[in-house]
Amino acid sequence: MKMRKHCRPATRHLLVAITIAGVMAIFALTTACSKQSSKSAQEESGKGRTVAQAKNDPGIDLNCVYERLQNPPESFHYVYKKNASDGVTVHQEADFAPQTVDGFRMQPDGTQQPLHAARSDSSAWQAALAGLTGISGMAGTVATFNHSSAVQRESDSGQVNGYQTTHYSIDTARWDATTRQMLGNSTLGPGGFDKGDAWVTSDGCPVKLILDDEMHKNDGSLLEKVHYEEAMVKK
C-alpha cells in the first residue's frame, strides 16, 4: 500500500479498476460453482429472486451511459462536467438522436469545439464521440464505492429528466472500518471521501449524477478535490 503514496489520480483509478475486476472475477467463479452444485428447482427459484432484486436495486452503471452515446435509443440531451481543484475543467454537451449528434466540448482556452455527425458516416460519428467521452474519467471514482455500503437506495423518485428513476445517495462515510481499510485508504487516502446522489433507470443508467470526490495524501493533507455532474434529459 505504501507505493500508493506517489500514485497520481489516474493511476489510482487504474488500480481500483484492476482490484475490483479481480474481486468480481473471483465472485463470478464462486457463484458459478455454487450454481452447478444446486438442484434445478433451487436454480430457477434463485434466478427469479436475482432478477427481481436487480430490477429493484440496479446500482450505478456508467457503461450504460457510453452505450447510449454510441447507439442512441431515443433523442436526449447529454451533459458532463468536471471541475478539479488543480484547475482542470471538462464541459461536454450534446443533443443526441438515433441518427445524429450535435454538440460541443469546451477547450482549455475556454472556446467551444463543435461536434456534429450523422451515424451514416461512421468515421465522423466516432470522431464526434471521441469529444464526448469525459465520463470515462469518472469510472474509477465510481468503481471505488459502487455496490458497497457507500451507495444506499433511497427511493423510487418518479420521473427525473423524463425517465422513471431510482434515487441513490452516495457517502463513503458509511463504510465500515474493514472496507475503509481495503478501499478508502488506498484510493481516497486518510480522511478522503466520495459524496453525492444519483438517479438511475431500471438498468442502472444514471440520468442525473452529482458527486464530490476528495482525495488526501497519506499524511491526511489534501491531494485533490473534484466535482462531477452528469445528466441525460429525454426530449
C-alpha positions in Angstrom: 0.0 0.0 0.0 2.9 2.4 0.6 3.6 2.7 -3.1 0.1 4.3 -3.4 1.6 7.4 -1.8 3.2 8.5 -5.0 0.3 7.5 -7.4 -1.4 10.2 -9.4 -5.2 10.2 -9.5 -5.3 8.5 -12.9 -3.1 5.7 -11.6 -5.4 5.5 -8.6 -8.4 4.8 -10.9 -6.5 2.1 -12.8 -5.5 0.3 -9.6 -9.1 0.5 -8.3 -10.4 -0.9 -11.6 -7.9 -3.8 -11.6 -8.6 -4.6 -7.9 -12.4 -4.6 -8.3 -12.2 -6.6 -11.6 -10.2 -9.3 -9.7 -12.7 -9.4 -6.9 -15.6 -9.6 -9.4 -13.9 -12.4 -11.3 -13.4 -14.4 -8.1 -17.1 -13.8 -7.1 -18.3 -14.9 -10.6 -16.3 -18.1 -10.4 -17.6 -18.8 -6.9 -21.2 -18.1 -7.9 -20.8 -20.4 -11.0 -19.5 -23.3 -8.9 -22.3 -22.8 -6.4 -25.0 -22.9 -9.1 -23.6 -26.1 -10.5 -24.0 -27.8 -7.2 -27.6 -26.7 -6.7 -30.7 -28.6 -7.7 -32.6 -27.4 -10.8 -35.6 -26.2 -8.7 -33.4 -24.2 -6.5 -31.7 -22.7 -9.5 -34.9 -21.5 -11.0 -36.0 -20.0 -7.7 -32.7 -18.3 -7.2 -32.8 -16.9 -10.7 -36.2 -15.4 -10.1 -35.1 -13.7 -6.9 -31.9 -12.4 -8.6 -33.8 -10.8 -11.5 -36.3 -9.2 -9.1 -33.5 -7.9 -6.9 -31.6 -6.5 -9.9 -34.7 -4.6 -11.1 -35.3 -3.1 -7.6 -31.6 -2.3 -6.9 -29.7 -1.9 -10.2 -26.8 0.1 -8.8 -25.0 2.7 -10.9 -23.8 1.6 -14.3 -21.6 4.2 -16.1 -21.0 1.8 -19.0 -24.7 2.3 -19.8 -24.1 6.0 -20.5 -21.4 5.3 -23.0 -23.5 2.7 -24.7 -26.3 5.2 -25.1 -23.9 7.7 -26.6 -22.6 5.0 -29.1 -26.1 3.8 -30.0 -28.8 6.4 -29.0 -32.1 4.6 -28.5 -34.0 7.9 -28.5 -33.5 11.7 -28.6 -31.9 13.2 -25.5 -29.7 16.0 -24.3 -26.4 14.9 -22.6 -24.2 16.9 -20.3 -20.9 16.0 -18.5 -18.9 18.4 -16.3 -15.8 18.1 -14.2 -14.2 20.8 -12.1 -11.0 19.9 -10.2 -9.1 21.9 -7.6 -5.9 21.7 -9.8 -7.7 23.9 -12.4 -8.7 21.1 -14.8 -12.2 21.6 -16.1 -14.2 19.5 -18.5 -17.5 20.5 -20.1 -19.1 18.3 -22.8 -22.7 18.7 -24.1 -24.7 17.4 -27.0 -28.1 16.7 -28.4 -28.4 13.0 -29.5 -30.9 11.4 -31.8 -30.8 7.9 -33.1 -29.1 9.1 -36.3 -27.4 12.4 -35.4 -25.3 14.1 -32.7 -24.9 17.9 -32.4 -22.9 19.4 -29.6 -19.6 20.7 -28.3 -16.6 20.2 -26.0 -15.0 23.1 -24.1 -11.4 23.6 -24.9 -8.7 24.5 -22.3 -8.7 28.1 -23.6 -12.5 28.4 -23.0 -13.6 28.1 -26.6 -16.1 25.6 -27.8 -15.1 22.9 -30.3 -18.3 22.0 -32.3 -19.2 18.3 -32.7 -21.5 17.3 -35.5 -22.0 13.9 -37.1 -24.5 11.5 -38.7 -24.4 7.8 -38.0 -24.3 7.1 -41.7 -20.8 8.4 -41.6 -19.1 6.0 -39.2 -15.7 7.8 -39.1 -17.3 11.2 -38.4 -19.6 9.6 -35.7 -16.7 8.1 -33.9 -14.7 11.4 -34.1 -17.6 13.2 -32.5 -18.0 10.7 -29.8 -14.3 11.0 -29.0 -15.0 14.5 -27.9 -17.8 13.3 -25.5 -16.1 10.6 -23.5 -15.0 12.6 -20.5 -17.3 10.5 -18.3 -14.7 7.6 -18.6 -12.6 9.6 -16.2 -15.3 9.2 -13.6 -15.3 5.4 -13.9 -12.5 4.7 -11.4 -14.1 7.0 -8.9 -17.5 5.3 -9.1 -15.8 1.9 -9.1 -14.4 2.8 -5.7 -17.8 2.9 -4.0 -20.3 1.2 -6.3 -22.0 -1.9 -4.9 -20.7 -1.1 -1.4 -22.4 0.3 1.8 -21.5 3.8 0.5 -24.3 3.5 -2.0 -27.8 3.5 -0.4 -31.1 3.1 -2.2 -33.3 6.0 -1.0 -36.5 5.8 -3.0 -38.3 5.4 -6.3 -38.1 9.0 -7.3 -40.7 9.1 -10.1 -39.6 10.9 -13.3 -36.3 12.7 -13.4 -35.2 14.3 -16.7 -38.0 12.4 -18.3 -37.1 9.0 -17.1 -38.5 6.8 -14.3 -35.7 6.6 -11.8 -34.5 5.2 -8.5 -32.6 7.6 -6.2 -29.3 6.5 -4.6 -27.3 8.5 -2.1 -23.5 8.1 -2.1 -21.4 8.6 1.0 -18.2 6.7 1.8 -18.6 7.7 5.5 -21.0 4.7 5.6 -18.1 2.3 5.0 -17.2 0.1 7.9 -13.6 0.0 9.2 -12.6 -3.0 7.1 -14.0 -1.5 3.8 -12.3 1.8 4.6 -9.0 0.0 5.1 -9.3 -2.1 1.9 -10.7 0.6 -0.5 -10.7 4.0 1.1 -7.2 4.5 2.5 -5.6 3.1 -0.7 -7.7 5.2 -3.1 -9.1 8.2 -1.3 -6.4 8.4 1.4 -7.0 9.0 5.1 -9.9 11.3 5.5 -10.8 11.3 1.8 -14.4 10.8 0.7 -17.0 10.5 -2.1 -20.4 12.0 -1.5 -23.3 12.7 -3.8 -26.5 11.5 -5.4 -27.5 9.5 -8.5 -30.9 9.0 -10.2 -30.8 5.9 -12.3 -33.1 4.0 -14.7 -34.2 0.4 -14.1 -31.0 -0.8 -15.7 -28.8 1.4 -13.6 -28.2 4.2 -16.2 -27.6 7.5 -14.4 -29.8 10.2 -15.9 -28.6 12.6 -13.2 -25.5 12.3 -11.1 -23.8 14.8 -8.8 -20.7 13.7 -7.0 -17.9 15.3 -4.9 -14.7 13.4 -4.7 -11.9 14.4 -2.2 -8.5 12.6 -2.1 -6.0 13.0 0.6 -2.3 12.2 0.8 -1.1 9.6 3.3 -0.4 12.2 5.9 -4.1 13.3 5.6 -3.5 16.6 3.8 -5.5 17.4 0.7 -4.4 16.0 -2.6 -7.3 16.9 -4.9 -11.0 17.8 -4.9 -13.2 17.1 -7.9 -16.8 18.0 -8.5 -18.7 15.9 -11.2 -22.1 16.4 -12.9 -23.7 14.2 -15.5 -27.2 14.2 -17.0 -29.3 12.8 -19.7 -32.6 14.7 -20.4 -35.2 12.9 -22.6 -36.6 15.1 -25.4 
